[in-house]
């Protein structure tokens, strides 16, 4: 009897030990199957909230996140990009400031997507699928009150270097207009790298400026080029090789800006006026809080700066546009867009962490709405810091891993009060070494210029001057063309 009991006990012991030695995936089968993660119930709500704005028909993303059929073939890739936090794209330091357009997923959302893919990426019960978000004909701002387009289609040749082209669009406004939302939209995503839409106000006195003939415009540009630190290389503006080098733009009276007047700057003294809206990879539409607007004076024109890239391999046509939603009335809070830039830097060949600075000091009390770093392919990191008159300092934006592929505008959760006399210091680092896999040529020194094989250094900011109708931010710090 005792031997029989001992044998039974031994068999029981071996059985239970074998259970505990089973692989985890087998031991948890019952548990995981009872809580199976499905697309319709668990994953679709995450995709609709975090991904669908770009991952839908007509947008640049390679697939739509609005249906299981479109998502399923990409499941493993989605898991990889989400776990590494490459997607959704967000490059600002999460420990510095809070942003209302923060695209980052929570760890719980990442875990849900991971479990869904690891569990076989099941579709689930169709009844669990939430209602998909609605989009108006591709517009992120909803149906525009007005759409202003290029006067006619532009034809881009199949091969050759990039082109910057400028187009004039009359608004025919007989009264001042106040814009609550603005969105630049490419007509042909295959070739449009970026769009910058500027407001060009009428000359003082209200009479429209006479339209120059092609010959008059050419003479004007030749004259401006002689006075500028830039020269024209085909359809591109590039830094003249003999221009003095100042990596520390803060050491210059201008803070690093060039005060160029060749008709191609951003918020410079050329009369191009205020930036209204832009399009570039990763950039959101311009949407301002109620009571905060961009003004388009009566008689203004829009100037489209178009950066075309000949990547399609064939002759292409484009007719891009900007959509506007108007505010209900005037507002004393008018948005000013300012570039804080260094146009005089030079990145040596092979340098892997080259430091460049630019500065600007506000002469008014302002409220900072958003900020945005802009560099090209050698761009590595950028910080925007405020030095207050009382001796305090504060980092307003830190982007430790800059990506040229994602031109993100970072909107603060609440506008930041910046007192008169505050000094903004923008510090950028460039990687012109072989370690930078995007580097076009690490053997070449790099200067400011429009083509992506040159580079830029600009910290963009949007702000309001409350209680006033502020003047255009076209003073000392401004520079060449850019992408905001």
C-alpha positions as CSV (number, residue, x, y, z in Angstrom):
1,X,0.0,0.0,0.0
2,X,2.8,2.4,0.9
3,X,4.6,1.6,-2.3
4,X,1.4,2.3,-4.3
5,X,1.0,5.7,-2.6
6,X,4.6,6.6,-3.3
7,X,4.2,5.7,-7.0
8,X,1.1,7.7,-7.3
9,X,2.7,10.7,-5.6
10,X,5.8,10.4,-7.9
11,X,3.6,10.4,-11.0
12,X,1.7,13.4,-9.8
13,X,4.9,15.2,-9.0
14,X,6.3,14.6,-12.5
15,X,3.1,15.7,-14.1
16,X,3.0,19.0,-12.3
17,X,6.7,19.6,-12.8
18,X,6.2,19.1,-16.5
19,X,3.4,21.6,-16.6
20,X,5.7,24.3,-15.1
21,X,8.4,23.4,-17.5
22,X,6.2,24.0,-20.6
23,X,7.3,27.0,-22.8
24,X,5.6,30.2,-21.8
25,X,3.7,30.5,-25.1
26,X,2.0,27.1,-24.4
27,X,1.5,27.7,-20.7
28,X,-0.4,30.9,-21.4
29,X,-2.5,29.7,-24.2
30,X,-5.7,29.5,-22.3
31,X,-5.1,32.9,-20.6
32,X,-4.3,34.7,-23.9
33,X,-7.1,33.2,-25.9
34,X,-9.6,34.4,-23.3
35,X,-8.4,38.0,-23.8
36,X,-7.6,37.9,-27.5
37,X,-6.7,41.3,-29.0
38,X,-8.5,42.1,-32.2
39,X,-8.4,44.9,-34.8
40,X,-12.0,45.9,-34.6
41,X,-12.3,46.1,-30.8
42,X,-8.8,47.1,-29.6
43,X,-6.6,48.3,-32.4
44,X,-8.9,50.4,-34.7
45,X,-9.6,53.0,-32.0
46,X,-5.9,53.6,-31.6
47,X,-5.3,53.8,-35.3
48,X,-8.2,56.2,-35.8
49,X,-6.9,58.5,-33.1
50,X,-3.2,58.4,-33.8
51,X,-2.6,57.4,-37.4
52,X,-5.6,58.0,-39.7
53,X,-4.8,61.7,-40.3
54,X,-1.9,60.7,-42.5
55,X,-2.7,57.0,-43.1
56,X,-5.7,57.4,-45.4
57,X,-6.5,57.7,-49.1
58,X,-5.0,60.8,-50.7
59,X,-2.3,61.3,-48.1
60,X,1.4,60.6,-48.3
61,X,1.4,57.4,-46.0
62,X,1.8,54.1,-47.9
63,X,-1.5,52.6,-46.6
64,X,-4.8,53.5,-45.0
65,X,-5.4,52.8,-41.3
66,X,-9.1,53.0,-41.7
67,X,-9.8,49.3,-42.5
68,X,-8.5,45.9,-41.5
69,X,-8.0,44.9,-45.1
70,X,-5.6,47.7,-45.7
71,X,-3.8,47.4,-42.4
72,X,-3.3,43.6,-42.2
73,X,-0.5,43.2,-44.8
74,X,1.5,45.8,-42.8
75,X,1.0,44.3,-39.4
76,X,4.7,43.2,-38.7
77,X,6.0,46.5,-40.0
78,X,3.6,48.4,-37.8
79,X,4.7,46.5,-34.7
80,X,8.3,47.3,-35.5
81,X,7.8,51.0,-36.1
82,X,5.5,51.4,-33.1
83,X,7.7,49.6,-30.6
84,X,10.8,51.6,-31.7
85,X,8.6,54.8,-31.5
86,X,9.4,55.7,-35.1
87,X,5.7,56.0,-35.6
88,X,3.8,58.1,-35.0
89,X,6.7,60.5,-35.7
90,X,7.5,62.8,-32.7
91,X,11.0,64.0,-32.0
92,X,10.7,66.6,-29.2
93,X,12.1,65.7,-25.8
94,X,9.0,64.6,-23.7
95,X,10.6,66.0,-20.6
96,X,10.6,69.6,-22.0
97,X,7.3,71.5,-22.3
98,X,3.9,70.0,-23.1
99,X,2.4,70.1,-26.6
100,X,-1.2,69.7,-27.6
101,X,-0.4,68.0,-30.9
102,X,1.8,65.3,-29.2
103,X,1.5,62.3,-31.5
104,X,3.1,59.8,-29.1
105,X,1.3,56.6,-28.2
106,X,1.0,55.6,-24.6
107,X,2.8,52.4,-23.5
108,X,-0.6,50.8,-23.1
109,X,-1.4,51.5,-26.7
110,X,1.9,50.1,-27.9
111,X,1.4,47.0,-25.8
112,X,-2.0,46.5,-27.3
113,X,-0.7,46.7,-30.9
114,X,2.2,44.4,-30.0
115,X,-0.2,41.8,-28.5
116,X,-2.5,42.1,-31.6
117,X,0.4,41.3,-34.0
118,X,1.9,38.6,-31.8
119,X,-1.6,37.0,-31.6
120,X,-2.0,36.7,-35.3
121,X,-3.4,40.1,-36.1
122,X,-7.0,38.9,-36.0
123,X,-9.9,41.0,-37.4
124,X,-12.5,40.3,-34.7
125,X,-16.2,40.9,-34.6
126,X,-17.4,43.5,-37.2
127,X,-19.8,44.8,-34.6
128,X,-16.9,45.9,-32.4
129,X,-15.5,48.3,-35.1
130,X,-16.0,51.9,-34.1
131,X,-17.1,54.6,-36.6
132,X,-14.2,55.8,-38.7
133,X,-13.3,59.5,-38.5
134,X,-14.6,61.6,-41.3
135,X,-12.4,63.8,-43.5
136,X,-13.6,66.4,-46.0
137,X,-12.1,65.7,-49.4
138,X,-8.7,65.3,-48.0
139,X,-8.7,68.6,-46.1
140,X,-7.5,68.4,-42.5
141,X,-9.3,71.7,-41.6
142,X,-12.7,70.6,-42.9
143,X,-14.4,72.2,-45.9
144,X,-12.6,75.5,-46.6
145,X,-14.5,78.8,-46.9
146,X,-12.2,79.6,-49.8
147,X,-9.6,77.8,-51.9
148,X,-6.9,79.8,-53.7
149,X,-4.9,77.9,-56.4
150,X,-2.0,78.5,-58.6
151,X,-3.2,80.4,-61.7
152,X,-2.4,77.5,-64.0
153,X,-0.6,74.1,-64.0
154,X,3.1,74.1,-63.8
155,X,5.1,71.6,-65.8
156,X,8.2,70.0,-64.2
157,X,10.7,68.2,-66.4
158,X,11.6,64.6,-65.8
159,X,15.2,65.0,-64.7
160,X,17.7,67.5,-63.3
161,X,18.2,69.3,-60.0
162,X,15.4,70.5,-57.7
163,X,13.6,73.7,-58.5
164,X,12.2,76.5,-56.4
165,X,9.4,78.3,-58.3
166,X,7.3,81.3,-57.2
167,X,3.7,81.9,-58.2
168,X,1.5,85.0,-57.5
169,X,-2.1,84.4,-56.6
170,X,-4.4,87.4,-56.4
171,X,-6.9,87.3,-53.5
172,X,-9.2,90.1,-54.8
173,X,-10.1,90.9,-51.2
174,X,-11.7,94.3,-51.0
175,X,-11.6,94.2,-47.2
176,X,-9.3,92.8,-44.5
177,X,-9.8,89.1,-43.9
178,X,-9.0,87.2,-40.7
179,X,-8.0,83.6,-41.1
180,X,-8.7,81.0,-38.3
181,X,-7.4,78.0,-40.2
182,X,-5.1,77.6,-43.3
183,X,-3.9,74.5,-45.1
184,X,-1.5,74.3,-48.0
185,X,-2.2,71.3,-50.2
186,X,0.0,69.9,-53.0
187,X,-1.6,69.2,-56.4
188,X,1.0,66.5,-57.1
189,X,2.6,64.8,-54.1
190,X,5.1,63.0,-56.4
191,X,7.0,66.2,-57.0
192,X,6.0,68.8,-54.4
193,X,8.5,68.7,-51.5
194,X,7.1,71.8,-49.8
195,X,4.8,74.7,-50.2
196,X,5.2,78.1,-48.5
197,X,2.3,80.5,-48.8
198,X,3.1,84.1,-48.0
199,X,0.8,87.1,-47.7
200,X,2.1,90.0,-49.7
201,X,0.3,93.2,-48.6
202,X,-0.4,96.0,-51.1
203,X,2.1,98.9,-51.1
204,X,1.4,101.8,-48.8
205,X,-1.3,104.0,-50.2
206,X,-3.5,101.1,-51.2
207,X,-2.7,101.1,-54.9
208,X,-1.5,97.8,-56.3
209,X,2.1,97.6,-57.5
210,X,2.4,97.5,-61.3
211,X,3.2,94.1,-62.6
212,X,6.7,93.8,-63.9
213,X,7.4,92.4,-67.3
214,X,9.6,89.3,-67.6
215,X,12.6,91.5,-68.7
216,X,12.0,94.0,-65.8
217,X,11.8,91.2,-63.3
218,X,15.1,89.7,-64.6
219,X,16.9,93.0,-64.3
220,X,15.5,93.4,-60.8
221,X,16.7,90.0,-59.7
222,X,20.1,90.6,-61.2
223,X,20.5,93.8,-59.3
224,X,19.3,92.2,-56.0
225,X,21.7,89.3,-56.6
226,X,24.7,91.6,-56.7
227,X,23.7,93.1,-53.3
228,X,23.0,89.7,-51.7
229,X,25.1,87.1,-50.0
230,X,23.3,84.5,-52.2
231,X,23.6,83.6,-55.9
232,X,21.3,81.8,-58.3
233,X,22.2,78.3,-59.2
234,X,19.6,77.4,-61.8
235,X,16.3,77.7,-59.9
236,X,18.0,77.6,-56.5
237,X,19.5,80.3,-54.2
238,X,22.9,79.3,-52.7
239,X,25.4,81.0,-50.5
240,X,28.3,82.8,-52.3
241,X,31.5,81.0,-51.4
242,X,33.3,84.1,-50.3
243,X,30.7,85.1,-47.7
244,X,32.2,85.4,-44.2
245,X,31.6,82.6,-41.8
246,X,30.0,83.1,-38.4
247,X,28.9,79.9,-36.7
248,X,28.0,81.9,-33.6
249,X,25.2,84.0,-35.1
250,X,24.6,85.5,-31.6
251,X,27.9,87.4,-32.0
252,X,26.4,89.4,-34.9
253,X,24.1,92.5,-34.5
254,X,21.5,90.7,-36.6
255,X,21.6,87.5,-34.5
256,X,22.7,85.6,-37.6
257,X,20.1,86.8,-40.2
258,X,21.2,88.2,-43.5
259,X,18.7,91.0,-44.1
260,X,18.7,90.0,-47.7
261,X,16.5,91.8,-50.2
262,X,16.4,89.6,-53.2
263,X,12.7,88.8,-53.2
264,X,13.1,85.2,-52.0
265,X,13.2,85.3,-48.2
266,X,10.9,84.2,-45.5
267,X,9.6,87.1,-43.4
268,X,12.5,89.2,-44.5
269,X,12.7,92.7,-45.8
270,X,11.9,91.7,-49.3
271,X,8.2,92.6,-48.9
272,X,7.1,89.0,-49.1
273,X,5.2,89.6,-45.9
274,X,3.9,87.1,-43.4
275,X,3.9,83.3,-43.8
276,X,0.3,82.1,-43.9
277,X,0.6,78.3,-44.3
278,X,3.0,75.6,-45.4
279,X,3.1,72.0,-46.5
280,X,6.0,69.6,-45.9
281,X,6.2,66.0,-44.7
282,X,5.0,65.7,-41.1
283,X,3.6,69.3,-41.0
284,X,0.1,69.9,-39.6
285,X,-2.4,72.4,-41.0
286,X,-2.3,75.9,-39.4
287,X,-5.1,75.9,-36.9
288,X,-5.3,78.8,-34.3
289,X,-7.3,79.0,-31.2
290,X,-10.6,81.1,-31.4
291,X,-9.7,84.7,-31.1
292,X,-6.2,84.2,-32.5
293,X,-5.9,84.8,-36.3
294,X,-3.8,85.6,-39.3
295,X,-4.7,88.8,-41.1
296,X,-4.7,89.2,-44.8
297,X,-5.0,92.9,-45.6
298,X,-7.4,94.0,-48.4
299,X,-5.6,94.1,-51.8
300,X,-3.1,91.4,-50.8
301,X,-1.7,88.7,-53.0
302,X,-0.5,85.3,-52.0
303,X,3.0,84.2,-53.0
304,X,3.5,80.4,-53.3
305,X,7.1,79.3,-52.9
306,X,7.2,75.8,-54.4
307,X,10.0,73.3,-53.9
308,X,9.8,70.7,-56.7
309,X,11.8,67.5,-56.6
310,X,12.3,65.5,-59.8
311,X,11.8,62.0,-58.2
312,X,8.9,60.7,-60.4
313,X,11.2,60.0,-63.4
314,X,8.7,61.5,-65.9
315,X,7.3,64.9,-66.9
316,X,4.8,65.9,-64.2
317,X,2.3,68.7,-63.7
318,X,1.2,70.5,-60.5
319,X,-1.4,73.0,-59.5
320,X,-1.2,73.4,-55.7
321,X,-3.5,75.4,-53.5
322,X,-4.3,76.8,-50.0
323,X,-7.6,76.4,-48.2
324,X,-8.8,79.1,-45.8
325,X,-11.4,79.1,-43.0
326,X,-12.2,82.6,-41.9
327,X,-12.8,83.8,-38.3
328,X,-16.1,85.4,-37.5
329,X,-14.5,88.8,-37.1
330,X,-11.3,90.8,-36.3
331,X,-9.2,89.9,-33.3
332,X,-6.5,91.8,-31.4
333,X,-4.5,88.6,-31.2
334,X,-2.9,88.3,-34.6
335,X,-0.3,85.6,-35.2
336,X,3.2,86.6,-36.1
337,X,5.6,84.1,-37.6
338,X,9.3,84.7,-37.2
339,X,12.4,82.8,-38.3
340,X,15.4,83.0,-36.0
341,X,18.2,81.9,-38.3
342,X,21.9,81.8,-38.9
343,X,22.7,82.3,-42.6
344,X,26.5,82.5,-42.2
345,X,27.5,79.2,-40.8
346,X,29.8,76.6,-42.4
347,X,29.9,72.9,-41.4
348,X,33.4,71.5,-42.1
349,X,33.8,68.2,-44.0
350,X,33.5,65.2,-41.7
351,X,32.3,67.2,-38.6
352,X,30.0,65.0,-36.6
353,X,28.6,67.5,-34.0
354,X,29.1,71.0,-35.4
355,X,27.5,73.7,-33.3
356,X,25.7,76.8,-34.7
357,X,23.7,79.5,-32.9
358,X,21.2,82.2,-33.7
359,X,19.6,84.8,-31.5
360,X,16.7,87.2,-31.4
361,X,15.5,89.5,-28.6
362,X,11.8,90.5,-28.4
363,X,11.0,94.2,-28.0
364,X,7.5,93.5,-26.9
365,X,5.6,91.3,-24.4
366,X,4.5,88.3,-26.4
367,X,2.8,84.9,-26.0
368,X,4.6,82.0,-27.7
369,X,2.2,79.7,-29.6
370,X,4.4,77.1,-31.2
371,X,8.0,76.5,-32.4
372,X,9.6,74.4,-35.1
373,X,13.2,73.4,-35.9
374,X,14.3,73.4,-39.5
375,X,17.5,72.0,-41.0
376,X,18.3,69.8,-44.0
377,X,20.0,66.4,-44.2
378,X,23.0,67.2,-42.0
379,X,20.7,68.4,-39.2
380,X,21.2,66.5,-36.0
381,X,19.6,68.4,-33.1
382,X,18.1,71.7,-32.2
383,X,17.3,73.5,-28.9
384,X,15.4,76.8,-28.5
385,X,16.0,78.5,-25.2
386,X,14.7,81.7,-23.6
387,X,16.8,83.9,-21.4
388,X,14.5,86.2,-19.4
389,X,15.3,89.7,-18.2
390,X,15.1,88.7,-14.6
391,X,18.0,86.2,-15.0
392,X,15.9,83.0,-15.4
393,X,16.3,80.7,-18.4
394,X,14.0,78.1,-19.8
395,X,14.2,75.5,-22.6
396,X,11.2,76.1,-24.9
397,X,11.9,73.2,-27.3
398,X,14.5,70.4,-27.4
399,X,14.7,68.1,-30.4
400,X,17.6,65.8,-29.7
401,X,17.1,63.6,-32.8
402,X,16.1,65.9,-35.7
403,X,14.7,64.3,-38.8
404,X,14.4,66.2,-42.1
405,X,11.7,63.8,-43.1
406,X,9.3,65.2,-40.5
407,X,8.8,68.9,-40.4
408,X,6.8,69.1,-37.2
409,X,5.4,72.3,-35.7
410,X,5.2,71.9,-31.9
411,X,2.1,73.6,-30.5
412,X,2.3,74.4,-26.8
413,X,-0.6,73.2,-24.6
414,X,-0.9,76.8,-23.4
415,X,0.7,79.9,-24.9
416,X,3.9,80.8,-23.0
417,X,4.2,84.4,-21.7
418,X,7.5,85.9,-22.9
419,X,8.3,89.4,-21.4
420,X,9.9,92.2,-23.4
421,X,13.6,91.9,-23.4
422,X,13.7,88.1,-23.5
423,X,16.5,86.7,-25.6
424,X,15.8,83.6,-27.7
425,X,18.9,81.4,-28.4
426,X,18.6,78.7,-31.0
427,X,21.4,76.1,-30.9
428,X,21.8,73.6,-33.7
429,X,24.1,70.7,-34.2
430,X,25.0,69.2,-37.6
431,X,26.5,65.8,-38.5
432,X,28.5,66.1,-41.8
433,X,30.3,62.8,-41.2
434,X,30.1,59.3,-42.6
435,X,28.1,58.3,-39.5
436,X,25.1,60.2,-41.0
437,X,23.5,57.8,-43.4
438,X,21.5,60.6,-45.0
439,X,24.6,62.7,-45.7
440,X,24.9,63.5,-49.5
441,X,28.6,64.0,-49.3
442,X,30.7,64.2,-46.1
443,X,33.8,65.4,-48.0
444,X,32.1,68.8,-48.8
445,X,31.8,71.8,-46.5
446,X,28.2,72.8,-46.1
447,X,26.7,76.3,-46.2
448,X,23.2,77.9,-46.1
449,X,21.2,77.3,-49.3
450,X,17.9,76.2,-50.7
451,X,18.9,72.7,-52.1
452,X,18.8,69.8,-49.7
453,X,22.5,69.1,-50.4
454,X,23.1,72.5,-48.8
455,X,21.6,73.2,-45.4
456,X,19.7,75.6,-43.2
457,X,19.5,76.6,-39.6
458,X,16.2,78.2,-38.6
459,X,14.2,78.1,-35.4
460,X,10.6,79.1,-36.4
461,X,8.3,80.6,-33.8
462,X,4.6,81.8,-33.9
463,X,3.5,84.3,-31.3
464,X,0.9,87.0,-30.6
465,X,1.3,90.5,-29.2
466,X,-1.8,90.8,-27.1
467,X,-3.8,94.0,-27.1
468,X,-2.2,95.4,-30.2
469,X,-2.1,95.1,-33.9
470,X,1.5,94.1,-34.2
471,X,3.8,95.0,-37.1
472,X,5.2,92.3,-39.4
473,X,8.1,90.5,-37.9
474,X,10.4,91.5,-40.7
475,X,13.3,93.0,-38.9
476,X,16.9,92.0,-38.4
477,X,16.8,88.2,-38.2
478,X,15.6,86.6,-41.4
479,X,17.1,84.6,-44.2
480,X,16.8,82.4,-47.2
481,X,13.9,80.2,-48.2
482,X,12.7,77.5,-45.9
483,X,10.0,75.0,-45.1
484,X,7.5,76.1,-42.6
